[in-house]
Amino acid sequence: MTTASTSTDTAPAAPPAYGDKVIAVETAGSEPIPAAERHGSPRQLIWTWASPNIEFATVYIGVISVLFFGLSFWQAAAALLLGTAVGALTHGVLSLDGPRFGVPQMAIGRFAFGRRGNLLPSTVNAIVAGVGWFAVNSVSAAFALNSLTGLRPLPSLLLVVAAEIAIGFIGHNFVHAFERYALPVLAVVFLLAGVWTFGKADFSGGGSGGGLGGFLLAFSSAWGYAAGWNPNAADYSRYLPATASRWKTALYPALGLFVSVYAVGMIGVASATIAAPEGATPTGAFTGHLPDWLGNLTLLAIILGGVSANALNIYSSAMSVTSLGLRLPSWLGRSTLVVISGLAGTAAAWASLADAGAAYEAFLLVIAYWIGPWLGVVMVERWRMRTVAHAELAGRLTDPSFTNWPGFAALLTGAAVSVPLFSHQEKFVGWAADKWPGLGDVTCVVGFAVSAAVYAAARRVLAARTAGPRAASA
């Protein structure tokens, strides 16, 4: 006797809607990525964080350390090593939260600042990544295209930003794939350019009057550049399975970021000790000492590197907007936000074509001004979270009423103390920087320390006050 199938038969699981598809427009925003959509391995984070930094903006960190801050070759090498290492270390730590929570980095900021308090850092990061960094990298790529083809700067800029917006529009998987195939091309060309540049460099040359102030300026610039990626760390690890190796998830992005930034930055330091052709554009000055064939290859690599960096910047800018938790119209999804961000960044790039070098120096330091206080609060909160159950943390992410006023207050306090006192900009010099000019610019360090200390103290006081009534009630 046979029996018919019963209702207990299990239907096959539906395939993931996005999964590991590369040529497919991603629709996810700041909501947690479900388990069925998780894919990939931590190894992909090597090229995702290496390719965007093998580009001219990274070269210029080394250039300004010598030409603007007055450091010698070896002083600049030490400042870049320290600043890049610190920024890469925190980047690896923050990448761990991608597989853990499945949401973008700025959405994770709700733990530290609360739902409403997180509006400020998310908005700042959306502007910094999608407008500031997008403009910086687009300008360097446009100058390279101008030097290579003779095409005027504005048409060059428009061609570059069209490619950048297209990659970010498609989304997460395509960004990873693009960075993977860009890495070997960028690495080979910049390696050749680096060997040639070091062969002509004057290792006993460079500046001679930088001193401690110049060293701290170079450190802040390198740290601001590397840590500038920190608010985007989990954006590219959030699709990894929750079971992904923790040490690999931390090591690979930190390694990719550190090696690329330091190696390319040191090529910039070496190139700054070589006399540049008179009247050359920034990219033309960098390639002026190279043979024509290698110079042209390097210009192509600068274009590719700028596109690689801005693919991440424009994508993460859109992720930061979705992390605001606002009720947006259905048509205003992640892909549309990428286009809007790209248009705003293009306008900023157009405005900075005339004096890109000075604008970039100021931008690097200003980035560190907000990253320092933000990172101080985030790292302390991350330490506190180690004792909280995952279910409770997941609830906080989606709870619209969750608040954490000590984090927001600490963020503002760190910025309010560090910037007015220690800023060392051309248009504004803080009180301490003016009184002790040899100190350079330590705004980022002070902001980090003050915000971290204020937040840790506030949480301890708050915990003590809430523990008292509970003990009395018991």
Residue pairs with C-beta under 8 A, 6 or more apart in sequence:
13 36
14 36
16 36
16 37
16 39
17 27
17 37
18 24
18 26
18 27
18 28
18 37
18 173
19 36
19 37
19 39
20 39
20 40
20 173
21 173
22 173
22 174
22 177
23 170
23 174
24 170
24 171
24 173
25 169
25 170
25 171
25 335
26 170
26 171
26 172
26 173
26 334
26 335
27 333
27 334
27 335
28 37
28 172
28 334
29 319
29 322
29 333
29 334
30 103
30 104
30 106
30 107
30 319
30 322
30 323
30 325
31 103
32 101
32 102
32 103
32 394
32 397
33 102
33 103
33 238
33 239
34 102
35 241
35 242
37 239
38 99
38 102
38 239
38 240
38 241
38 242
39 239
39 240
39 241
40 176
40 239
40 240
40 241
41 240
41 244
41 248
42 237
42 240
42 244
42 245
42 248
42 249
42 251
42 252
43 248
43 252
44 176
44 180
45 95
45 236
45 237
45 249
45 252
45 253
45 256
46 252
46 253
46 255
46 256
47 176
47 179
47 180
47 182
47 183
47 256
48 175
48 176
48 179
48 180
48 236
48 253
48 256
48 312
49 91
49 229
49 236
49 252
49 253
49 256
49 257
49 260
50 179
50 183
50 187
50 256
50 257
50 259
50 260
51 179
51 180
51 182
51 183
51 186
51 260
51 305
51 308
52 179
52 229
52 260
52 305
52 308
52 309
52 311
52 312
53 257
53 260
53 261
53 264
53 305
53 309
54 183
54 186
54 187
54 190
54 260
54 264
54 301
54 305
54 308
55 137
55 140
55 141
55 186
55 264
55 301
55 302
55 304
55 305
55 306
55 308
55 309
56 140
56 141
56 143
56 144
56 282
56 283
56 286
56 302
56 305
56 306
57 136
57 137
57 140
57 225
57 306
57 309
57 360
58 225
58 260
58 261
58 264
58 265
58 268
58 305
59 264
59 265
59 267
59 268
59 271
59 286
60 140
60 268
60 282
60 357
60 360
61 80
61 221
61 222
61 225
61 261
61 265
61 268
61 364
62 76
62 80
62 264
62 265
62 266
62 267
62 268
62 269
62 270
62 271
62 272
63 268
63 269
63 271
63 272
63 282
63 286
64 218
64 221
64 357
64 360
64 361
64 364
65 71
65 76
65 79
65 80
65 214
65 217
65 218
65 221
65 222
65 268
65 269
65 272
66 72
66 73
66 76
66 206
66 207
66 269
66 272
66 273
67 207
67 272
68 217
68 361
69 76
69 207
69 210
69 214
69 215
69 217
69 218
69 221
70 207
70 208
70 209
70 210
70 211
70 214
71 79
71 206
71 207
71 210
71 214
71 215
71 218
72 204
72 205
72 206
72 207
72 208
72 210
73 201
73 202
73 203
73 204
73 205
73 206
73 269
73 270
73 273
74 203
75 206
75 210
75 214
75 215
75 218
76 206
76 218
76 269
77 266
77 269
78 215
79 215
79 216
79 218
79 219
79 222
80 218
80 219
80 222
80 262
80 265
80 266
80 269
81 262
82 219
82 222
82 223
83 218
83 219
83 220
83 221
83 222
83 223
83 224
83 225
83 226
84 222
84 223
84 225
84 226
84 257
84 258
84 261
84 262
84 265
85 258
85 262
86 223
86 226
86 227
87 222
87 223
87 224
87 225
87 226
87 227
87 228
87 229
87 230
87 257
87 261
88 226
88 254
88 255
88 257
88 258
88 261
89 254
90 227
90 230
90 375
90 379
91 226
91 227
91 229
91 230
91 233
91 253
91 254
91 257
92 250
92 251
92 252
92 253
92 254
92 255
92 257
93 250
93 379
93 382
94 105
94 108
94 230
94 233
94 234
94 378
94 382
95 233
95 234
95 236
95 237
95 249
95 250
95 253
95 254
96 237
96 246
96 249
96 250
97 105
97 108
97 233
97 234
97 237
97 382
98 105
98 233
98 234
98 235
98 236
98 237
98 238
98 239
98 240
98 249
99 237
99 238
99 240
99 241
99 242
99 243
99 244
99 249
100 242
100 390
101 107
101 108
101 234
101 238
101 393
101 394
101 397
102 238
102 239
102 242
103 234
103 238
103 323
103 397
104 232
104 234
104 235
104 238
104 316
104 319
104 320
104 322
104 323
105 230
105 231
105 232
105 233
105 234
105 235
105 316
105 319
106 118
106 121
106 122
106 125
106 231
106 319
106 320
106 323
107 118
107 322
107 323
107 397
108 234
108 397
109 118
109 121
109 122
109 231
109 323
109 374
109 378
110 118
110 325
110 396
110 397
110 402
110 404
111 381
111 382
111 385
111 393
111 396
111 397
111 404
112 118
112 377
112 378
112 380
112 381
112 404
112 407
112 455
113 120
113 121
113 377
113 404
113 407
113 408
113 411
114 402
114 403
114 404
114 405
114 407
114 408
115 325
115 399
115 400
115 401
115 402
115 403
116 403
117 403
117 404
117 405
117 407
117 408
117 411
118 323
118 324
118 325
119 324
119 325
120 408
120 411
121 231
121 370
121 374
121 411
122 320
122 321
122 323
122 324
123 320
123 324
124 370
125 231
125 232
125 316
125 317
125 320
126 317
126 318
126 320
126 321
126 341
127 317
128 228
128 231
128 367
128 370
129 231
129 232
129 313
129 314
129 316
129 317
129 320
130 313
130 314
130 316
130 317
130 318
130 320
130 341
130 342
130 344
130 345
131 317
131 341
131 344
131 345
131 348
132 345
132 348
132 363
132 367
133 228
133 309
133 310
133 313
134 161
134 164
134 310
134 313
134 314
134 317
134 341
134 342
134 344
134 345
134 346
134 348
134 349
135 345
135 346
135 348
135 349
135 351
135 352
136 349
136 352
136 356
136 359
136 360
136 363
137 305
137 306
137 309
137 310
137 313
138 157
138 160
138 161
138 164
138 306
138 310
138 345
138 346
138 349
139 157
139 349
139 352
139 353
139 356
140 282
140 283
140 302
140 306
140 356
141 156
141 160
141 302
141 303
141 305
141 306
141 307
141 310
142 153
142 156
142 157
142 160
142 349
142 353
143 153
143 156
143 281
143 282
143 283
143 284
143 356
144 283
144 299
144 300
144 302
144 303
144 306
145 151
145 156
145 159
145 160
145 299
145 303
146 152
146 153
146 156
146 281
147 281
147 283
147 284
147 287
147 299
148 296
148 299
148 300
148 303
149 156
151 159
153 353
154 350
154 353
157 346
157 349
157 350
157 353
158 346
160 303
160 306
160 307
161 310
161 342
161 345
161 346
161 349
163 307
164 306
164 307
164 310
164 311
164 314
164 342
165 314
165 338
165 339
165 342
167 174
167 175
167 178
167 307
167 311
167 315
168 175
168 310
168 311
168 314
168 315
168 318
168 338
168 341
168 342
169 335
169 338
169 339
171 315
171 334
171 335
172 236
172 239
172 315
173 239
175 236
175 311
175 312
175 315
176 236
178 308
178 311
179 308
179 311
179 312
182 304
182 305
182 307
182 308
185 301
185 304
186 301
186 304
186 305
186 308
189 297
189 298
189 300
189 301
190 263
190 264
190 267
190 298
190 301
192 294
192 297
192 298
193 267
193 287
193 290
193 294
193 297
193 298
193 301
194 263
194 264
194 266
194 267
194 270
196 289
196 290
196 291
196 294
197 267
197 270
197 271
197 274
197 289
197 290
198 267
198 270
200 274
200 289
201 270
201 271
201 273
201 274
202 273
202 274
203 273
205 273
206 269
206 272
206 273
207 214
210 217
210 218
211 438
212 438
212 439
212 440
213 424
213 437
213 438
213 439
213 440
213 441
214 440
215 440
216 439
216 440
216 441
216 442
217 365
217 424
217 440
217 441
220 364
220 365
220 368
220 440
220 441
220 442
220 443
220 444
220 445
221 361
221 364
221 365
221 368
222 261
222 265
223 368
223 444
224 364
224 365
224 367
224 368
224 371
224 444
225 261
225 364
225 367
226 257
226 258
226 261
227 368
227 371
227 375
227 444
228 367
228 368
228 371
229 257
229 312
230 371
230 375
231 316
231 320
231 371
231 374
232 312
232 313
232 316
232 319
233 253
235 312
235 315
235 316
235 319
236 253
236 312
237 244
237 249
237 253
240 249
268 286
271 285
271 286
271 289
274 289
276 285
276 286
276 288
276 289
277 284
277 285
277 288
280 288
282 356
282 357
283 299
283 302
286 298
287 294
287 295
287 298
287 299
288 295
290 298
310 345
313 345
314 338
314 341
314 342
314 345
315 338
317 337
317 338
317 341
317 345
318 334
318 335
318 337
318 338
318 341
319 334
321 337
321 341
322 328
322 334
322 337
325 400
352 359
358 426
362 425
362 426
365 424
365 425
365 441
365 443
366 425
368 443
368 444
369 415
369 418
369 419
369 423
369 443
369 444
369 447
370 415
370 447
371 444
372 414
372 418
372 443
372 444
372 445
372 446
372 447
372 448
372 451
373 410
373 411
373 412
373 413
373 414
373 415
373 418
373 447
373 448
373 450
373 451
374 411
374 451
375 448
376 410
376 414
376 447
376 448
376 449
376 450
376 451
376 452
376 453
376 455
377 407
377 410
377 411
377 414
377 451
377 452
377 455
379 452
380 452
380 455
380 456
380 459
381 404
381 407
381 455
384 459
385 393
396 402
406 454
406 455
406 458
406 459
406 462
407 455
409 454
409 458
410 450
410 451
410 452
410 454
410 455
410 458
411 451
413 450
413 451
413 454
414 446
414 447
414 448
414 449
414 450
414 451
414 452
414 454
415 447
415 451
417 446
417 447
417 450
418 443
418 444
418 446
418 447
418 450
419 430
419 443
419 447
420 430
420 431
421 430
421 431
421 432
421 433
421 446
422 430
422 432
422 433
422 439
422 441
422 442
422 443
422 446
423 429
423 430
423 433
423 441
423 443
424 430
424 433
424 440
424 441
424 443
430 443
432 439
433 439
433 440
433 441
